[in-house]
């Protein structure tokens, strides 16, 4: 993996969150239970009856959107998992920690430096990661 791949991880994780919210909204539409009342005049008088069921107006379109969103989410989750595996395979604990804090947990560089070692600056953390990928 490259530094550019890791830089995209932060956005991928945000996109996964957005997709999860959209999937919940689409799922609600897939299972939309509707009901209404009407009058039955078969007996000569208007007797109120209840009609219930699932809305199927655009069910095919809704199912298609759901499948598309789910496929995107699965693809992004696989990329995040690949990054986790890459980090786990590294021998250097320092770079593993820095990559995890910045790209997996999504912390800002200043918090990465403080989270790793209290005296490490944001620039030091960023430069160390950049140097690692330039030398790898």
C-alpha positions as CSV (number, residue, x, y, z in Angstrom):
1,X,0.0,0.0,0.0
2,X,1.1,3.6,-0.6
3,X,0.7,6.7,1.4
4,X,-2.0,7.9,-1.0
5,X,-3.9,4.7,-0.3
6,X,-3.7,5.4,3.4
7,X,-4.8,9.0,2.9
8,X,-8.0,7.8,1.2
9,X,-8.8,5.6,4.2
10,X,-10.1,8.5,6.3
11,X,-12.5,9.4,3.5
12,X,-13.5,5.8,2.9
13,X,-14.4,5.4,6.6
14,X,-16.6,8.5,6.4
15,X,-18.2,7.2,3.3
16,X,-19.0,3.9,5.0
17,X,-20.8,5.9,7.7
18,X,-22.8,7.8,5.1
19,X,-23.6,4.6,3.3
20,X,-24.8,2.9,6.5
21,X,-27.2,5.8,7.1
22,X,-28.5,5.7,3.5
23,X,-28.9,1.9,3.7
24,X,-31.1,2.3,6.8
25,X,-33.3,4.9,5.1
26,X,-33.6,2.7,1.9
27,X,-34.3,-0.4,4.1
28,X,-37.1,1.6,5.8
29,X,-38.6,2.2,2.3
30,X,-38.2,-1.5,1.4
31,X,-40.2,-2.5,4.4
32,X,-42.7,0.4,4.2
33,X,-45.9,-0.9,5.8
34,X,-48.9,1.1,4.8
35,X,-52.5,1.2,5.9
36,X,-55.7,3.1,5.1
37,X,-59.4,2.9,5.7
38,X,-62.2,2.7,3.2
39,X,-66.0,2.2,3.3
40,X,-67.5,-1.1,2.2
41,X,-70.9,-0.6,0.6
42,X,-71.7,-4.2,-0.2
43,X,-74.2,-4.4,2.6
44,X,-75.8,-1.1,1.5
45,X,-74.3,0.8,4.3
46,X,-70.8,2.3,4.4
47,X,-69.0,0.0,6.8
48,X,-65.5,1.2,7.6
49,X,-62.8,-1.4,6.8
50,X,-59.0,-1.3,7.2
51,X,-56.7,-2.0,4.3
52,X,-53.0,-2.9,5.1
53,X,-50.0,-4.0,3.2
54,X,-46.6,-3.2,1.9
55,X,-46.0,-0.3,-0.6
56,X,-44.5,-1.8,-3.8
57,X,-44.7,1.2,-6.1
58,X,-41.0,1.5,-6.8
59,X,-39.9,-1.7,-5.1
60,X,-37.6,-2.8,-8.0
61,X,-35.9,0.7,-8.0
62,X,-35.5,0.7,-4.2
63,X,-34.0,-2.9,-4.3
64,X,-31.6,-1.8,-7.0
65,X,-30.4,1.2,-5.0
66,X,-30.1,-0.9,-1.9
67,X,-27.9,-3.5,-3.7
68,X,-25.7,-0.7,-5.2
69,X,-25.1,0.9,-1.8
70,X,-24.5,-2.4,-0.1
71,X,-21.9,-3.4,-2.8
72,X,-20.1,0.0,-2.4
73,X,-20.0,-0.5,1.4
74,X,-18.6,-4.0,1.1
75,X,-15.9,-2.8,-1.3
76,X,-14.9,0.0,1.0
77,X,-14.9,-2.2,4.1
78,X,-12.6,-4.6,2.3
79,X,-10.1,-1.8,1.5
80,X,-10.1,-0.8,5.2
81,X,-9.5,-4.5,6.2
82,X,-6.6,-4.7,3.7
83,X,-5.1,-1.6,5.3
84,X,-5.5,-3.2,8.7
85,X,-3.8,-6.3,7.5
86,X,-0.9,-4.3,5.9
87,X,-0.4,-2.4,9.2
88,X,-0.4,-5.6,11.2
89,X,2.2,-7.1,8.9
90,X,4.7,-4.3,9.6
91,X,7.7,-5.0,11.9
92,X,8.1,-1.4,13.2
93,X,5.8,-0.7,16.2
94,X,6.3,3.0,15.7
95,X,5.0,3.1,12.2
96,X,2.2,0.7,13.0
97,X,1.0,3.0,15.8
98,X,1.3,6.1,13.8
99,X,-0.6,4.6,10.8
100,X,-3.3,3.3,13.1
101,X,-3.8,6.5,14.9
102,X,-3.9,8.7,11.8
103,X,-5.5,6.5,9.1
104,X,-7.6,3.9,11.0
105,X,-8.7,6.0,13.9
106,X,-8.8,9.2,11.8
107,X,-7.0,11.4,14.3
108,X,-5.4,14.7,13.3
109,X,-1.6,14.8,13.1
110,X,-1.3,16.8,16.3
111,X,-3.3,14.2,18.2
112,X,-1.3,11.4,16.5
113,X,2.0,12.9,17.9
114,X,0.5,13.3,21.3
115,X,-1.1,9.9,21.3
116,X,2.0,8.2,20.3
117,X,4.5,10.0,22.4
118,X,3.7,13.1,24.4
119,X,6.7,15.1,23.1
120,X,6.2,14.2,19.4
121,X,5.0,17.1,17.3
122,X,2.5,16.8,14.5
123,X,5.2,17.6,11.9
124,X,7.5,14.9,13.4
125,X,4.7,12.3,13.1
126,X,3.8,13.3,9.6
127,X,7.4,13.4,8.4
128,X,8.1,10.0,9.9
129,X,5.2,8.4,8.1
130,X,6.1,10.2,4.8
131,X,9.8,9.0,5.2
132,X,8.6,5.5,5.8
133,X,6.7,5.4,2.5
134,X,9.4,7.1,0.5
135,X,11.9,4.6,1.8
136,X,9.7,1.5,1.4
